């Protein structure tokens, strides 16, 4: 249940405005980020796209991220960052024998970017995770998430967005048949309204499509193709140039073979 819940929401739907507003002229420094998501799967989309009763699963996913931005002297026009992400999971259901809580598979990332214009950042990112968590919380596979991102800053508007592909190795969970997961394609966008106050309201959209999964030994479909589109509304509060907090709501508007996202998010950023 924890594995399914962790994978059910749209990939990178946790991002907020200015997510990819990154410098290229800097002294190496650290950023600490805490993401949080609370999702109540009361509704779902069936295979024909109709809105039906959901799994009634309540899920909290936290992501504790430590980022180190560094420079390569031979490439002064590029920025580099490495990331370590620890997922915290809590899954509950009225019919479950017990709730599931704990630490998920650790994730490690590498980002490279440059600024084609003074107000624009363009880059690539790659995240890799392996089966490091306990048996009932691990995905039991190696997952690679690779994509491109774009950030653009204007006088009254901000934009951050990405597009990427997630691929997974065969899953070998204890006591269950080996499964070959389908690949996932996703995209996210955030549009912020900049103003003279500390608060920046924003809207956004998230989309993904995931291929069907198959049992290795039999070739039978273990999970059908799924897709989902969701919209976001929220606000980012800039307390200081180095501390900000984003809170927002994410709601599914279209999908097939997925629990409909009905989630609240937060993102706290501290720059050291």
C-alpha positions in Angstrom: 0.0 0.0 0.0 2.8 2.4 0.8 4.5 1.8 -2.5 1.3 2.4 -4.5 0.5 5.6 -2.5 4.0 7.0 -3.0 3.7 6.5 -6.8 0.1 7.6 -7.2 0.6 11.3 -7.3 2.0 13.2 -10.3 5.8 13.2 -10.4 7.3 16.5 -9.1 3.9 17.9 -8.2 5.6 19.2 -5.1 7.4 22.0 -7.0 6.6 25.7 -6.2 7.3 29.0 -7.9 11.0 29.9 -8.4 11.8 26.1 -8.1 14.5 26.5 -10.8 15.5 30.1 -10.3 19.2 29.2 -10.0 22.3 31.4 -10.3 25.5 30.7 -12.3 27.8 33.2 -10.6 28.1 32.2 -6.9 30.3 30.8 -4.2 29.3 27.2 -3.3 26.5 27.0 -0.7 23.9 24.7 0.8 20.1 24.8 0.6 17.8 22.8 2.9 14.2 22.1 1.6 11.3 20.3 3.3 8.4 19.3 1.1 5.2 17.8 2.5 2.0 16.4 0.9 -1.2 15.2 2.5 -3.5 13.4 0.1 -7.0 12.0 0.7 -8.0 9.6 -2.1 -11.8 9.9 -1.8 -12.4 9.8 -5.6 -10.8 8.0 -8.5 -10.9 7.9 -12.3 -11.7 4.5 -13.8 -10.6 3.1 -17.2 -13.0 5.2 -19.1 -12.2 8.4 -17.3 -15.3 8.5 -15.2 -15.2 9.9 -11.7 -15.9 7.1 -9.2 -15.3 6.2 -5.5 -11.6 6.1 -4.6 -9.5 3.9 -2.4 -10.2 6.0 0.7 -6.4 6.0 1.4 -4.9 8.9 3.4 -1.3 9.5 2.5 1.4 11.8 3.9 4.7 12.1 1.9 7.5 14.2 3.2 10.7 14.9 1.3 13.7 16.2 3.2 16.2 17.5 0.6 19.7 18.8 1.1 21.2 20.5 -1.9 24.9 21.5 -2.4 25.5 24.0 -5.2 29.1 24.0 -6.5 31.2 25.3 -9.4 33.5 23.7 -11.9 36.3 26.2 -12.7 36.7 25.0 -16.3 32.9 25.7 -16.9 32.3 29.1 -15.3 29.0 29.7 -17.2 27.4 26.5 -15.8 25.9 25.8 -12.4 26.0 22.4 -10.7 24.1 20.9 -7.8 24.0 17.5 -6.1 21.0 16.5 -3.9 20.2 13.9 -1.3 16.5 13.3 -0.7 14.9 11.3 2.1 11.2 10.4 1.7 9.1 10.0 4.8 5.9 8.0 4.3 2.7 7.5 6.2 -0.3 5.6 4.7 -3.5 4.8 6.5 -6.9 3.3 5.6 -10.0 2.6 7.6 -9.9 -1.1 6.5 -6.2 -1.6 6.9 -4.9 -3.9 9.6 -2.3 -1.3 10.5 -1.0 2.0 9.3 2.3 2.1 7.4 4.9 4.6 8.4 8.7 5.0 7.9 11.5 6.0 5.5 11.3 5.3 1.8 14.0 4.6 -0.7 16.7 7.4 -0.7 17.0 9.5 -3.8 20.2 11.2 -5.2 20.2 13.9 -7.8 22.4 15.9 -10.1 21.5 19.2 -11.8 23.3 21.2 -14.4 22.1 24.5 -15.8 23.0 27.8 -17.5 21.4 31.1 -18.2 20.8 31.9 -21.9 19.4 35.2 -20.8 19.8 37.1 -17.6 16.3 36.3 -16.5 16.1 32.7 -17.8 17.5 29.5 -16.4 17.6 26.3 -18.5 18.9 23.0 -17.2 18.8 19.2 -17.0 18.3 17.0 -13.9 18.7 13.3 -13.1 17.5 11.5 -10.0 18.3 7.9 -9.1 16.9 5.8 -6.3 17.5 2.2 -5.3 15.9 -0.3 -2.9 17.4 1.1 0.4 14.3 1.1 2.5 12.8 -1.6 4.6 10.9 -4.4 2.8 7.3 -3.0 3.2 8.3 0.6 2.3 10.7 0.0 -0.7 9.8 0.1 -4.3 12.1 -2.9 -4.7 13.7 -1.5 -7.9 16.1 1.0 -9.3 14.3 4.2 -10.6 15.8 6.9 -12.9 14.1 10.2 -13.3 15.6 12.4 -16.0 14.3 15.7 -17.4 14.8 19.3 -18.4 13.7 22.4 -16.5 13.1 26.1 -17.3 12.7 29.2 -15.1 11.9 32.7 -16.4 11.5 35.8 -14.3 9.7 38.9 -15.5 8.7 42.1 -13.7 5.3 40.9 -12.5 5.3 37.2 -13.5 7.4 34.2 -12.6 7.5 30.8 -14.3 9.1 27.5 -13.3 8.4 24.2 -15.0 9.8 20.9 -16.1 9.2 17.8 -18.3 10.8 14.4 -17.8 10.7 10.6 -18.0 10.8 8.0 -15.2 12.1 4.5 -15.9 12.2 1.6 -13.5 14.0 -1.7 -13.4 12.1 -5.0 -12.7 10.6 -5.1 -9.2 11.5 -8.1 -7.1 9.5 -7.8 -4.0 9.7 -10.5 -1.3 6.8 -13.0 -1.6 5.4 -11.5 -4.8 5.8 -12.1 -8.5 8.4 -10.0 -10.3 6.9 -7.1 -12.2 8.1 -4.9 -15.0 6.8 -1.4 -14.5 5.8 0.9 -17.4 7.7 4.2 -18.0 6.2 7.5 -16.9 6.2 10.8 -18.7 5.3 13.9 -16.7 5.3 17.8 -16.9 4.7 20.5 -14.3 4.3 24.3 -14.5 4.0 27.1 -11.9 3.0 30.7 -12.7 3.5 33.3 -9.9 2.2 36.8 -9.7 5.0 39.0 -8.3 4.1 42.1 -6.4 5.5 44.5 -3.8 4.3 42.4 -0.8 6.0 39.3 0.7 3.3 37.1 -0.7 3.3 35.7 -4.3 0.1 34.0 -5.3 0.4 31.3 -7.9 -1.4 28.8 -10.1 -0.1 25.7 -11.7 -0.8 22.5 -13.6 0.6 18.9 -13.4 0.3 16.0 -15.9 1.6 12.5 -16.3 1.0 9.3 -18.2 2.3 6.0 -16.9 2.6 2.8 -19.0 1.1 -0.5 -17.9 3.0 -2.9 -15.7 3.4 -6.7 -16.4 4.2 -9.8 -14.4 7.5 -11.1 -15.7 6.7 -14.9 -15.6 3.3 -14.7 -17.2 3.3 -11.6 -19.2 -0.1 -10.7 -17.7 -0.9 -7.0 -17.0 -0.5 -6.3 -13.2 -1.5 -2.6 -13.4 -3.1 -0.8 -16.4 -2.0 2.4 -18.1 -2.8 5.4 -16.0 -2.9 9.1 -16.6 -3.8 12.2 -14.6 -4.1 16.0 -15.0 -4.3 18.3 -12.0 -4.4 22.0 -11.3 -2.9 24.0 -8.4 -3.5 27.2 -6.5 -1.4 28.6 -3.7 0.8 31.3 -2.3 4.5 31.7 -1.6 5.6 33.8 1.4 9.1 35.3 1.3 10.1 35.9 4.9 13.7 36.9 4.0 15.9 36.5 0.9 17.0 33.1 2.3 13.8 31.7 3.8 10.4 31.2 2.0 7.4 29.0 2.5 4.9 27.8 -0.2 1.5 26.3 0.5 -0.9 25.1 -2.2 -3.8 22.8 -3.1 -3.6 20.3 -5.9 -6.8 18.9 -7.4 -7.2 16.3 -10.3 -9.4 17.4 -13.2 -8.9 14.4 -15.5 -7.5 10.9 -15.4 -7.7 7.2 -16.1 -7.0 4.3 -13.8 -5.8 6.4 -10.9 -6.9 7.8 -7.5 -7.8 11.4 -8.1 -5.3 13.7 -6.4 -6.9 15.8 -3.7 -3.9 17.1 -1.8 -2.4 19.9 0.2 1.3 20.7 -0.1 3.9 22.8 1.6 7.5 23.6 0.7 10.0 25.3 3.2 13.3 26.6 1.8 16.3 27.7 3.9 19.5 28.9 2.2 22.8 28.6 4.1 
